[in-house]
Amino acid sequence: MRWALIDFRHPFFRPMTRRVVIFALVAIWTVVEFFAGSQGWVIFFAALTAYVGWGLFLSGQPDEPLDADGQPGHDPAPKDGE
């Protein structure tokens, strides 16, 4: 069993625009907390921003092709005549 704070393989995260908007919102909130002077929340949201950035852009999971069951896997290449 794989434990994760957020399931980056969920189909909701497949469009690039959603990934960029979610990352931007978390990053902006980190800046808001920084200017509010909340050091603890800045550390928390900076870590969350790094985690979301890694999961949405660097882990490669959202762009993996899905098989017929909707699970990550490789779709076979179409054969000649299909």
C-alpha positions in Angstrom: 0.0 0.0 0.0 1.3 3.4 -1.0 0.8 6.3 1.4 0.5 9.8 0.0 -0.8 13.1 1.2 -2.3 13.8 -2.2 -2.9 11.2 -5.0 -1.2 12.9 -7.9 -2.4 10.1 -10.2 -6.0 11.1 -9.9 -7.6 12.2 -13.2 -8.4 15.6 -11.8 -4.7 16.5 -11.9 -4.2 15.5 -15.6 -4.8 19.0 -17.2 -1.7 21.2 -17.0 -3.8 24.3 -16.3 -5.1 22.7 -13.1 -1.7 21.7 -12.0 -0.3 25.2 -12.6 -3.2 26.9 -10.8 -3.0 24.6 -7.7 0.7 25.1 -7.5 0.4 28.9 -7.9 -2.3 29.1 -5.2 -0.2 27.2 -2.6 2.9 29.3 -3.5 0.9 32.6 -3.2 -0.5 31.6 0.1 3.1 30.9 1.3 4.0 34.5 0.3 0.9 35.8 2.1 1.9 34.1 5.3 5.4 35.4 4.9 4.3 39.0 4.8 1.8 38.3 7.7 4.8 37.3 9.8 3.7 33.8 10.6 6.9 31.9 10.6 5.3 28.5 11.4 2.8 28.8 8.6 5.5 29.9 6.2 7.5 26.8 6.9 4.4 24.6 6.6 3.3 26.1 3.3 6.8 26.3 1.9 7.1 22.5 2.5 3.6 22.0 1.0 4.6 24.1 -2.0 7.7 22.0 -2.5 5.7 18.7 -2.2 3.0 19.9 -4.6 5.5 21.1 -7.1 7.4 17.8 -7.0 4.2 15.8 -7.3 2.6 17.8 -10.0 5.6 18.6 -12.2 8.7 16.5 -11.3 7.4 13.0 -10.4 6.1 12.3 -13.9 3.0 10.6 -12.5 0.3 12.8 -13.9 1.3 12.3 -17.5 1.6 8.5 -17.4 -0.8 6.9 -19.9 -3.8 5.1 -18.4 -4.9 1.6 -19.4 -8.4 0.5 -20.1 -9.2 0.2 -16.4 -8.1 3.8 -15.8 -5.0 2.6 -13.9 -1.5 4.0 -14.8 0.2 1.8 -17.3 1.3 1.7 -20.9 -1.3 1.6 -23.6 -0.1 -0.8 -26.3 0.7 0.8 -29.7 -2.0 0.3 -32.3 -1.2 -2.6 -34.6 -1.3 -2.3 -38.4 -4.8 -2.6 -39.8 -6.5 -1.3 -36.6 
